[in-house]
Amino acid sequence: MIPNGYLMFEDENFIESSVAKLNALRKSGQFCDVRLQVCGHEMLAHRAVLACCSPYLFEIFNSDSDPHRVSHVKFDDLNPEAVEVLLNYAYTAQLKADKELVKDVYSAAKKLKMDRVKQLEVMLEDNVCLPSNGKLYTKVINWVQRSIWENGDSLEELMEEVQTLYYSADHKLLDGNLLDGQAEVFGSDDDHIQFVQKKPPRENGHKPISSSSTGCLPSPNAPVQSPKHEWKIIASEKTSNNTYLCLAVLDGVFCVIFLHGRNSPQSSPTSTPKLTKSLSFEMQPDELIEKPMSPMHYARSGLGTAEMNGKLIAAGGYNREECLRTVECYDPHTDHWSFLAPMRTPRARFQMAVLMGQLYVVGGSNGHSDDLSCGEMYDPNIDDWIPVPELRTNRCNAGVCALNGKLYILGGSDPYGQKGLKNCEVFDPITKSWTSCAPLNIRRHQSAVCELGGYLYIIGGAESWNCLNTVERYNPENNTWTLIAPMNVARRGAGVAVLDGKLFVGGGFDGSHAISCVEMYDPTRNEWKMMGNMTSARSNAGIAAVGNTIYAVGGFDGNEFLNTVEVYNLESNEWSPYTKIFQF
């Protein structure tokens, strides 16, 4: 009891407990009144919570004529995992993101106009390539801390304008204010990196930074006063050759730090007079390490895969919950998956091919109908899918491949899925019409199909449910199919890729279980040879060659649907789920 007669009690755990319970209600779908549909993935939430953190959603909800109905908001250009990260942040004020999601989380936050997301931009001097180094972000955060605590600046003021720090050609980090003489340098003997601290204005009541009697200046890593809020790096990612992105919490505010190259001003920091404390640090890789390859955002079996413009495309497929529309794009250089526009139709048990720079998908199953006649084409110039004329025969589990400027669809399942088909069709993108071509010698569905040396190959599959090891080759000049040497292992649902003038067939189902074995066909010898096994058994996976590397993605291992990736090394004849990166 206090003198005014009021009893005061503060429960420090109440808010944290309530927030945790509210987030649990969201995840269980209880009392939710808004649905976010993100690239085909549905998320439930509470309108009041989202309106408080996102002005973009506030405007949408505020314009709703019926505030009691469930709002439905659709996003086709955001990563569902990134949106889930921001939903957790909206409910808990805690943000956790893997480094692969850094760019997508920022894009989603920008789209939602989350006003606590701020931008700090750090410029690199022209023609200087900075290695991705977590220590550098720590240094930048220290620079921000001192700007706030020692110079009297506020975080809002710092972020109203781009803050320019130069990483010079001689590997020094220099404050942009050095150009007009308004800075001095301090360095650290421990980490051998030069920092420049902006001088505070004389009228702000703070003492300017000066060297001690020993000539040493404060270390950027020296302890500073206890912050009121959290300061930490959440995740960072190298997004291109000379562009870097970091998510951080600065003084309790979710911030984004950019580093990127730009043309140097005429008076470059490197042209300034020699400084007395000129400790520089040239960042070199310590060692080459292996890290697990980034998985797809979705587990997929019965998916379509193809190489396009040096990237691996994975589309559709099944997981345990649904037939998917989503399309993902893997960049081997950054080990990063991003989303393309989703297909118009959910689709699985299909194959796809690139024809004249565009991606085609035809047939398959949508999860309700076992066979589809519809198809669509992805145009990378507009990031959208366009319908193509329907097939003459509905079919699922068919082979699809491009040859000589035309698209072929081969075999597949009958409408009841009991037996394979022999008939084949060819699509002419100029006339936009389908015509029949020579039928197969053997009924087949769930076969692997590819092009090599001006021929089409259709490999394995099943006649009804009996797995095949037979292989046929199509000659477009005389419109005939010819049986060639059979595989060593009968299989359906395998994948195939072409590398170094040979066919590599991997995984599939042998009639009793999913398999991991791989074999290679040499057309000059008409022979099949067993190769190194994949690290996972994969049935109905996607296999494609990108550059000089074969990738296997997704599939079903007999127990679960996979989102994992592995690569084949031709020299060592080994598969690995790891990619090699430099550790700094």
C-alpha positions as CSV (number, residue, x, y, z in Angstrom):
1,M,0.0,0.0,0.0
2,I,1.3,3.5,-0.9
3,P,0.2,6.9,0.6
4,N,-2.5,7.7,-2.0
5,G,-4.3,4.5,-1.0
6,Y,-3.6,2.5,-4.2
7,L,-2.1,-0.9,-4.2
8,M,0.5,-1.2,-6.9
9,F,1.7,-4.5,-8.2
10,E,3.7,-5.2,-11.4
11,D,3.8,-8.7,-12.8
12,E,6.9,-8.7,-15.0
13,N,6.0,-12.1,-16.5
14,F,2.4,-11.3,-17.4
15,I,3.1,-9.6,-20.8
16,E,5.6,-12.2,-21.9
17,S,3.2,-15.0,-20.8
18,S,0.2,-13.4,-22.6
19,V,2.2,-12.8,-25.8
20,A,3.3,-16.4,-25.8
21,K,-0.3,-17.6,-25.4
22,L,-1.5,-15.3,-28.1
23,N,1.1,-16.7,-30.5
24,A,0.1,-20.2,-29.5
25,L,-3.5,-19.3,-30.4
26,R,-2.3,-18.1,-33.8
27,K,-0.5,-21.3,-34.5
28,S,-3.4,-23.4,-33.5
29,G,-5.8,-21.3,-35.6
30,Q,-8.0,-20.3,-32.6
31,F,-10.0,-17.0,-32.7
32,C,-8.1,-16.1,-35.9
33,D,-9.9,-13.6,-38.2
34,V,-7.5,-13.1,-41.1
35,R,-6.0,-15.5,-43.6
36,L,-2.8,-14.7,-45.4
37,Q,-2.3,-16.7,-48.6
38,V,1.4,-16.6,-49.5
39,C,2.4,-18.4,-52.7
40,G,-0.3,-21.0,-52.2
41,H,0.5,-21.4,-48.4
42,E,-2.2,-20.3,-46.0
43,M,-1.5,-18.7,-42.6
44,L,-4.0,-17.7,-40.0
45,A,-3.6,-14.7,-37.7
46,H,-5.4,-12.1,-35.6
47,R,-6.4,-8.9,-37.5
48,A,-5.8,-6.6,-34.5
49,V,-2.2,-7.9,-33.9
50,L,-1.2,-7.5,-37.6
51,A,-2.9,-4.1,-37.9
52,C,-0.7,-2.9,-35.0
53,C,2.6,-3.8,-36.6
54,S,1.9,-3.4,-40.3
55,P,0.4,-0.1,-41.7
56,Y,0.0,-1.9,-45.0
57,L,-2.4,-4.5,-43.5
58,F,-4.0,-1.8,-41.3
59,E,-5.1,0.0,-44.4
60,I,-6.6,-3.2,-45.9
61,F,-8.4,-4.1,-42.7
62,N,-9.6,-0.6,-42.2
63,S,-11.2,-0.5,-45.6
64,D,-13.1,-3.7,-44.9
65,S,-16.9,-2.9,-44.9
66,D,-17.6,-5.9,-42.6
67,P,-15.1,-5.9,-39.7
68,H,-16.5,-9.2,-38.4
69,R,-15.8,-11.3,-41.4
70,V,-12.6,-13.2,-41.9
71,S,-10.2,-11.1,-44.0
72,H,-8.4,-12.7,-46.8
73,V,-5.1,-11.2,-48.1
74,K,-3.1,-12.8,-50.9
75,F,0.6,-12.4,-51.7
76,D,2.1,-14.1,-54.7
77,D,5.5,-12.4,-54.4
78,L,6.6,-13.3,-50.8
79,N,8.4,-16.2,-49.3
80,P,6.0,-18.0,-46.9
81,E,8.9,-18.8,-44.5
82,A,9.9,-15.1,-44.4
83,V,6.3,-14.1,-43.7
84,E,6.1,-16.7,-40.9
85,V,9.3,-15.1,-39.4
86,L,7.6,-11.7,-39.4
87,L,4.4,-13.1,-37.9
88,N,6.4,-14.5,-35.0
89,Y,8.1,-11.1,-34.7
90,A,4.7,-9.3,-34.7
91,Y,3.5,-11.5,-31.8
92,T,6.6,-11.9,-29.7
93,A,9.0,-9.0,-30.7
94,Q,11.6,-11.7,-31.3
95,L,13.0,-12.3,-34.7
96,K,14.9,-15.5,-35.7
97,A,15.8,-16.1,-39.3
98,D,18.2,-18.5,-41.1
99,K,20.8,-16.7,-43.2
100,E,19.1,-18.0,-46.4
101,L,16.0,-16.0,-45.4
102,V,17.7,-12.6,-44.8
103,K,16.8,-11.1,-48.1
104,D,13.3,-12.5,-48.2
105,V,12.5,-11.3,-44.6
106,Y,13.5,-7.8,-45.6
107,S,11.5,-7.9,-48.8
108,A,8.4,-9.1,-46.8
109,A,8.9,-6.4,-44.1
110,K,9.2,-3.7,-46.8
111,K,6.0,-4.9,-48.5
112,L,4.1,-4.9,-45.2
113,K,5.5,-1.4,-44.3
114,M,6.6,-2.5,-40.9
115,D,7.8,0.8,-39.7
116,R,10.3,-0.6,-37.1
117,V,12.3,-2.0,-40.0
118,K,15.0,0.5,-40.7
119,Q,17.9,0.7,-43.2
120,L,21.5,1.3,-42.7
121,E,23.6,1.3,-45.9
122,V,27.3,0.9,-46.0
123,M,29.1,1.6,-49.2
124,L,32.2,-0.2,-50.5
125,E,34.8,1.6,-52.5
126,D,34.7,0.8,-56.2
127,N,36.3,-2.4,-57.4
128,V,36.8,-3.8,-53.9
129,C,35.2,-7.2,-53.3
130,L,34.6,-7.7,-49.6
131,P,34.4,-11.2,-48.2
132,S,31.2,-12.1,-46.3
133,N,32.4,-11.7,-42.7
134,G,30.3,-11.7,-39.6
135,K,33.0,-9.7,-37.7
136,L,32.5,-6.8,-40.1
137,Y,28.8,-6.5,-39.2
138,T,29.8,-6.5,-35.5
139,K,32.2,-3.6,-36.2
140,V,29.4,-1.7,-38.0
141,I,27.1,-2.3,-35.0
142,N,29.8,-1.0,-32.7
143,W,30.1,2.1,-34.9
144,V,26.3,2.7,-34.5
145,Q,26.5,2.2,-30.8
146,R,29.2,4.9,-30.4
147,S,27.4,7.2,-32.7
148,I,24.5,7.0,-30.3
149,W,26.1,6.8,-26.9
150,E,29.2,8.9,-27.4
151,N,28.2,11.4,-30.1
152,G,24.7,12.0,-28.9
153,D,23.1,10.8,-32.2
154,S,19.8,8.9,-32.2
155,L,19.2,5.7,-34.2
156,E,16.3,7.5,-36.0
157,E,18.7,10.3,-37.1
158,L,21.3,7.9,-38.3
159,M,18.8,6.1,-40.4
160,E,17.1,9.1,-41.9
161,E,20.1,9.3,-44.3
162,V,22.4,6.8,-45.8
163,Q,25.5,6.4,-43.6
164,T,28.6,6.0,-45.7
165,L,31.5,3.9,-44.5
166,Y,34.2,3.2,-47.1
167,Y,36.0,-0.1,-47.3
168,S,39.0,1.1,-49.3
169,A,41.3,-0.7,-51.8
170,D,44.0,-1.1,-49.1
171,H,41.4,-2.9,-46.9
172,K,40.6,-0.2,-44.4
173,L,37.2,0.8,-43.1
174,L,36.9,4.6,-43.3
175,D,34.1,6.9,-42.2
176,G,32.7,9.0,-45.1
177,N,33.2,12.1,-43.0
178,L,37.0,11.7,-43.4
179,L,36.5,13.3,-46.8
180,D,35.9,16.7,-45.2
181,G,38.3,16.2,-42.3
182,Q,35.6,15.7,-39.6
183,A,36.9,12.4,-38.3
184,E,39.8,10.7,-36.5
185,V,41.0,7.2,-36.5
186,F,41.2,4.5,-33.8
187,G,42.4,1.0,-34.2
188,S,42.7,-2.3,-32.3
189,D,45.9,-4.4,-31.9
190,D,43.7,-7.4,-31.4
191,D,41.8,-7.6,-34.6
192,H,44.0,-5.3,-36.8
193,I,41.2,-3.3,-38.4
194,Q,41.1,0.5,-38.7
195,F,38.0,2.3,-37.7
196,V,37.0,6.0,-38.1
197,Q,34.8,7.6,-35.5
198,K,32.9,10.7,-36.3
199,K,33.7,13.7,-34.1
200,P,30.8,15.0,-31.9
201,P,29.8,18.6,-32.3
202,R,31.4,20.8,-29.6
203,E,28.0,22.1,-28.4
204,N,26.6,18.7,-27.6
205,G,28.4,18.6,-24.3
206,H,30.4,15.4,-25.0
207,K,34.1,15.3,-25.1
208,P,35.7,14.5,-28.5
209,I,37.5,11.2,-28.8
210,S,41.2,11.7,-28.3
211,S,44.2,9.5,-28.0
212,S,45.5,8.5,-24.6
213,S,49.0,9.3,-23.3
214,T,50.2,6.0,-24.6
215,G,49.0,6.9,-28.1
216,C,46.4,4.1,-28.2
217,L,42.8,4.7,-28.9
218,P,39.7,2.7,-27.7
219,S,39.2,-0.6,-29.3
220,P,35.9,-1.1,-31.2
221,N,35.4,-4.2,-29.2
222,A,35.9,-2.5,-25.8
223,P,33.1,-2.8,-23.3
224,V,30.5,-0.1,-23.6
225,Q,27.7,1.1,-21.3
226,S,24.9,-1.4,-20.8
227,P,22.3,-0.9,-23.6
228,K,18.7,-0.5,-22.7
229,H,17.6,-2.8,-25.5
230,E,19.1,-5.7,-27.4
231,W,21.9,-5.3,-29.9
232,K,22.7,-8.4,-31.9
233,I,23.1,-9.8,-35.4
234,I,20.3,-12.2,-36.4
235,A,21.5,-13.5,-39.7
236,S,23.6,-12.4,-42.7
237,E,23.9,-13.4,-46.3
238,K,26.1,-12.6,-49.4
239,T,23.4,-11.9,-52.0
240,S,25.7,-11.2,-55.0
241,N,29.3,-10.8,-55.9
242,N,29.6,-7.5,-54.2
243,T,26.4,-7.1,-52.2
244,Y,25.8,-8.2,-48.6
245,L,22.8,-8.1,-46.4
246,C,22.4,-8.5,-42.6
247,L,19.4,-8.5,-40.3
248,A,20.2,-7.1,-36.9
249,V,18.5,-5.7,-33.8
250,L,20.0,-2.3,-33.0
251,D,18.8,-0.8,-29.7
252,G,15.7,-3.0,-29.8
253,V,14.8,-2.0,-33.4
254,F,14.8,-4.6,-36.2
255,C,17.2,-3.2,-38.8
256,V,18.7,-4.1,-42.1
257,I,22.4,-3.4,-42.9
258,F,23.4,-3.3,-46.6
259,L,26.9,-3.3,-47.9
260,H,27.4,-2.8,-51.6
261,G,29.8,-1.4,-54.1
262,R,29.5,1.9,-55.8
263,N,31.7,4.3,-57.7
264,S,34.1,6.1,-55.4
265,P,33.9,9.9,-55.1
266,Q,36.7,11.9,-56.7
267,S,38.4,12.5,-53.4
268,S,38.8,8.9,-52.3
269,P,39.6,8.1,-48.7
270,T,42.7,6.4,-49.8
271,S,44.1,9.7,-51.0
272,T,44.0,11.3,-47.6
273,P,47.2,12.1,-45.7
274,K,48.8,9.2,-43.9
275,L,47.3,8.6,-40.5
276,T,49.3,7.9,-37.4
277,K,47.2,4.9,-36.3
278,S,46.8,3.1,-39.7
279,L,46.2,-0.5,-38.8
280,S,44.6,-2.3,-41.7
281,F,43.1,-5.8,-41.9
282,E,43.1,-7.8,-45.1
283,M,40.4,-10.4,-44.8
284,Q,41.5,-13.7,-46.3
285,P,39.8,-17.1,-46.0
286,D,41.1,-19.3,-43.2
287,E,39.9,-22.6,-44.6
288,L,37.5,-24.2,-47.0
289,I,34.7,-25.9,-45.1
290,E,31.6,-27.9,-46.0
291,K,28.0,-26.9,-45.0
292,P,24.8,-28.7,-45.7
293,M,23.1,-27.5,-48.9
294,S,20.1,-25.3,-48.4
295,P,16.9,-27.3,-48.6
296,M,13.8,-26.4,-50.6
297,H,11.1,-24.4,-48.8
298,Y,8.7,-27.3,-49.5
299,A,9.1,-31.1,-49.4
300,R,8.2,-32.3,-52.9
301,S,7.6,-35.7,-54.5
302,G,6.5,-36.1,-58.1
303,L,7.8,-32.7,-58.9
304,G,9.1,-31.2,-62.1
305,T,12.7,-30.0,-62.4
306,A,14.7,-28.3,-65.1
307,E,17.8,-26.1,-65.7
308,M,17.1,-22.6,-66.8
309,N,19.6,-19.7,-67.1
310,G,22.1,-21.5,-64.9
311,K,19.5,-22.1,-62.1
312,L,17.7,-25.2,-61.0
313,I,13.9,-24.9,-61.1
314,A,11.7,-27.2,-58.9
315,A,7.9,-27.0,-59.4
316,G,4.8,-28.5,-57.9
317,G,4.8,-32.0,-56.5
318,Y,3.1,-33.6,-53.5
319,N,3.9,-33.3,-49.8
320,R,1.9,-35.0,-47.1
321,E,-0.7,-32.3,-47.1
322,E,-1.4,-31.1,-50.6
323,C,-0.6,-30.9,-54.3
324,L,1.5,-27.8,-54.8
325,R,1.5,-24.8,-57.1
326,T,4.7,-23.3,-55.8
327,V,7.8,-23.0,-57.9
328,E,11.3,-22.6,-56.4
329,C,14.6,-21.5,-58.0
330,Y,18.0,-22.6,-56.7
331,D,21.1,-20.5,-57.4
332,P,24.2,-22.7,-57.1
333,H,26.5,-19.7,-56.6
334,T,24.7,-18.4,-53.5
335,D,23.2,-21.8,-52.3
336,H,19.8,-20.0,-52.0
337,W,16.3,-21.0,-52.9
338,S,13.8,-18.2,-54.0
339,F,10.3,-18.3,-55.3
340,L,9.1,-17.8,-58.8
341,A,5.4,-17.1,-59.7
342,P,3.3,-20.1,-58.7
343,M,1.7,-22.3,-61.4
344,R,-1.9,-21.6,-62.2
345,T,-2.8,-25.3,-61.5
346,P,-1.6,-27.4,-58.6
347,R,0.3,-30.2,-60.3
348,A,2.2,-33.3,-59.4
349,R,3.4,-36.5,-61.2
350,F,4.5,-34.5,-64.2
351,Q,7.8,-33.5,-65.9
352,M,8.8,-30.1,-67.4
353,A,11.2,-28.9,-70.0
354,V,12.7,-25.7,-71.3
355,L,11.9,-24.7,-74.9
356,M,13.1,-21.5,-76.5
357,G,14.0,-20.0,-73.2
358,Q,10.6,-20.7,-71.6
359,L,9.5,-23.4,-69.2
360,Y,6.7,-25.8,-70.1
361,V,4.6,-28.1,-67.8
362,V,1.9,-30.3,-69.2
363,G,-0.4,-33.1,-67.8
364,G,0.0,-34.6,-64.4
365,S,-2.4,-34.7,-61.5
366,N,-3.9,-31.9,-59.4
367,G,-4.6,-34.0,-56.4
368,H,-8.2,-34.6,-57.3
369,S,-8.1,-35.7,-60.9
370,D,-5.6,-38.4,-61.8
371,D,-4.9,-37.1,-65.3
372,L,-4.8,-33.6,-66.7
373,S,-4.9,-32.3,-70.2
374,C,-4.0,-28.7,-69.4
375,G,-0.5,-27.2,-69.7
376,E,1.2,-23.9,-69.0
377,M,4.3,-22.0,-69.9
378,Y,6.5,-19.8,-67.7
379,D,7.9,-16.7,-69.2
380,P,10.9,-15.5,-67.1
381,N,10.6,-12.0,-68.6
382,I,7.3,-11.3,-66.9
383,D,7.5,-13.9,-64.1
384,D,4.2,-15.4,-64.9
385,W,2.6,-18.6,-66.3
386,I,0.5,-18.6,-69.5
387,P,-1.9,-21.4,-70.5
388,V,-0.9,-23.5,-73.5
389,P,-3.3,-25.6,-75.7
390,E,-4.6,-28.7,-74.1
391,L,-3.2,-32.2,-74.8
392,R,-5.1,-34.5,-77.2
393,T,-4.9,-37.2,-74.5
394,N,-5.2,-36.6,-70.8
395,R,-2.2,-38.1,-69.1
396,C,-0.3,-38.3,-65.8
397,N,3.2,-39.6,-65.1
398,A,4.3,-38.9,-68.7
399,G,7.7,-38.0,-69.9
400,V,8.3,-34.4,-71.2
401,C,11.3,-33.2,-73.2
402,A,12.3,-30.6,-75.8
403,L,14.0,-31.6,-79.1
404,N,14.7,-29.5,-82.2
405,G,12.4,-26.6,-81.2
406,K,9.5,-28.7,-80.3
407,L,8.0,-30.2,-77.0
408,Y,7.3,-33.9,-76.7
409,I,5.1,-35.7,-74.2
410,L,5.7,-39.5,-74.1
411,G,3.6,-42.3,-72.6
412,G,2.1,-41.8,-69.2
413,S,-0.8,-43.3,-67.2
414,D,-4.3,-44.1,-68.5
415,P,-7.2,-42.3,-66.8
416,Y,-7.5,-45.1,-64.3
417,G,-3.7,-45.3,-63.6
418,Q,-3.7,-49.0,-64.2
419,K,-1.4,-49.3,-67.2
420,G,1.0,-47.2,-69.2
421,L,0.3,-45.6,-72.6
422,K,2.2,-46.0,-75.9
423,N,1.0,-42.9,-77.6
424,C,3.1,-39.7,-77.9
425,E,2.4,-36.1,-78.8
426,V,4.5,-33.2,-80.0
427,F,3.8,-29.5,-79.6
428,D,4.9,-26.8,-82.1
429,P,5.3,-23.5,-80.3
430,I,4.9,-21.6,-83.6
431,T,1.6,-23.1,-84.6
432,K,0.6,-23.7,-81.0
433,S,-0.8,-27.1,-81.8
434,W,-0.3,-30.7,-80.7
435,T,0.1,-33.6,-83.2
436,S,0.7,-37.3,-82.8
437,C,4.1,-38.9,-83.4
438,A,5.3,-42.5,-83.5
439,P,4.1,-44.6,-80.5
440,L,6.4,-46.3,-78.1
441,N,7.3,-50.0,-78.4
442,I,6.3,-50.7,-74.8
443,R,3.6,-49.1,-72.7
444,R,5.2,-46.9,-70.0
445,H,4.4,-44.5,-67.2
446,Q,6.7,-43.0,-64.6
447,S,9.6,-43.1,-67.0
448,A,12.7,-40.9,-67.1
449,V,13.0,-38.9,-70.3
450,C,15.9,-36.8,-71.7
451,E,17.5,-35.5,-75.0
452,L,21.1,-36.3,-76.0
453,G,22.8,-36.0,-79.3
454,G,19.6,-35.2,-81.3
455,Y,17.7,-38.2,-79.9
456,L,15.1,-38.6,-77.3
457,Y,15.5,-41.4,-74.6
458,I,12.7,-42.9,-72.5
459,I,14.1,-45.0,-69.7
460,G,12.5,-47.5,-67.4
461,G,9.1,-46.8,-65.8
462,A,6.3,-49.3,-65.5
463,E,4.1,-51.1,-67.9
464,S,1.3,-51.6,-65.4
465,W,2.9,-51.7,-62.0
466,N,5.7,-53.9,-63.0
467,C,9.0,-51.9,-63.1
468,L,10.9,-51.9,-66.4
469,N,14.6,-51.8,-67.2
470,T,14.1,-51.4,-70.9
471,V,15.1,-48.2,-72.7
472,E,14.0,-46.7,-76.1
473,R,15.5,-44.1,-78.3
474,Y,13.6,-41.8,-80.7
475,N,15.0,-40.6,-84.0
476,P,13.1,-37.6,-85.2
477,E,14.4,-37.9,-88.8
478,N,12.5,-41.1,-89.4
479,N,10.0,-40.9,-86.6
480,T,10.9,-44.2,-85.1
481,W,11.5,-45.7,-81.6
482,T,14.3,-48.3,-81.2
483,L,15.0,-50.5,-78.1
484,I,18.6,-50.1,-76.9
485,A,20.6,-51.7,-74.1
486,P,18.5,-52.2,-70.9
487,M,19.5,-50.8,-67.5
488,N,21.0,-53.0,-64.8
489,V,18.1,-52.2,-62.4
490,A,14.4,-52.1,-63.3
491,R,12.9,-48.9,-61.8
492,R,10.0,-46.4,-62.1
493,G,9.9,-42.9,-60.8
494,A,13.6,-42.4,-61.5
495,G,15.3,-39.1,-62.5
496,V,17.7,-38.5,-65.4
497,A,20.3,-35.9,-66.3
498,V,22.9,-35.5,-69.1
499,L,26.5,-34.8,-68.2
500,D,29.7,-35.1,-70.3
501,G,27.8,-36.7,-73.1
502,K,26.3,-39.5,-71.0
503,L,23.0,-40.3,-69.3
504,F,22.9,-40.6,-65.5
505,V,19.7,-42.2,-64.1
506,G,19.2,-42.2,-60.3
507,G,16.8,-43.3,-57.7
508,G,13.2,-44.5,-58.3
509,F,11.2,-47.4,-57.0
510,D,12.2,-51.0,-57.8
511,G,8.9,-52.6,-57.0
512,S,9.4,-53.0,-53.3
513,H,11.2,-49.9,-52.0
514,A,12.7,-46.5,-52.9
515,I,16.3,-46.9,-54.1
516,S,19.4,-44.7,-54.2
517,C,21.5,-46.5,-56.9
518,V,22.6,-44.6,-60.0
519,E,23.8,-45.9,-63.4
520,M,25.3,-44.2,-66.4
521,Y,24.7,-44.9,-70.1
522,D,27.4,-44.4,-72.7
523,P,25.8,-43.9,-76.1
524,T,29.1,-44.6,-77.9
525,R,29.3,-48.1,-76.3
526,N,25.6,-48.7,-75.8
527,E,26.4,-49.8,-72.3
528,W,25.1,-49.1,-68.8
529,K,27.5,-48.9,-65.8
530,M,26.6,-48.7,-62.1
531,M,27.9,-45.5,-60.4
532,G,28.1,-44.1,-56.9
533,N,24.9,-44.3,-54.9
534,M,23.0,-41.1,-53.7
535,T,23.1,-40.4,-50.0
536,S,19.3,-40.8,-49.8
537,A,16.9,-43.2,-51.4
538,R,14.7,-41.0,-53.7
539,S,11.6,-42.1,-55.5
540,N,9.8,-39.6,-57.8
541,A,12.6,-37.0,-57.2
542,G,13.9,-34.3,-59.5
543,I,17.3,-34.8,-61.1
544,A,18.9,-32.2,-63.4
545,A,22.3,-31.0,-64.5
546,V,23.2,-27.3,-63.9
547,G,26.6,-26.4,-65.3
548,N,28.9,-29.3,-64.7
549,T,27.0,-30.6,-61.6
550,I,24.1,-33.0,-61.3
551,Y,21.5,-32.1,-58.6
552,A,19.0,-34.5,-57.0
553,V,16.1,-32.8,-55.1
554,G,13.1,-33.9,-53.1
555,G,11.3,-37.2,-53.7
556,F,10.1,-39.9,-51.3
557,D,12.6,-42.1,-49.3
558,G,10.0,-44.7,-48.3
559,N,9.2,-42.9,-45.0
560,E,8.9,-39.2,-45.7
561,F,8.7,-36.6,-48.4
562,L,12.0,-34.8,-48.8
563,N,13.1,-31.2,-49.3
564,T,16.8,-32.0,-49.3
565,V,19.4,-31.6,-52.0
566,E,22.5,-33.5,-53.0
567,V,25.1,-33.1,-55.8
568,Y,27.1,-35.5,-57.8
569,N,30.9,-35.2,-58.3
570,L,31.9,-36.8,-61.6
571,E,35.6,-36.9,-60.7
572,S,35.1,-38.7,-57.4
573,N,32.0,-40.6,-58.5
574,E,30.4,-39.5,-55.2
575,W,27.1,-37.8,-54.1
576,S,27.2,-35.3,-51.3
577,P,24.5,-33.2,-49.4
578,Y,27.2,-30.6,-48.7
579,T,28.5,-27.5,-50.5
580,K,32.0,-26.0,-50.0
581,I,32.4,-22.5,-48.8
582,F,35.3,-20.4,-47.5
583,Q,35.3,-19.8,-43.7
584,F,36.6,-16.4,-42.7
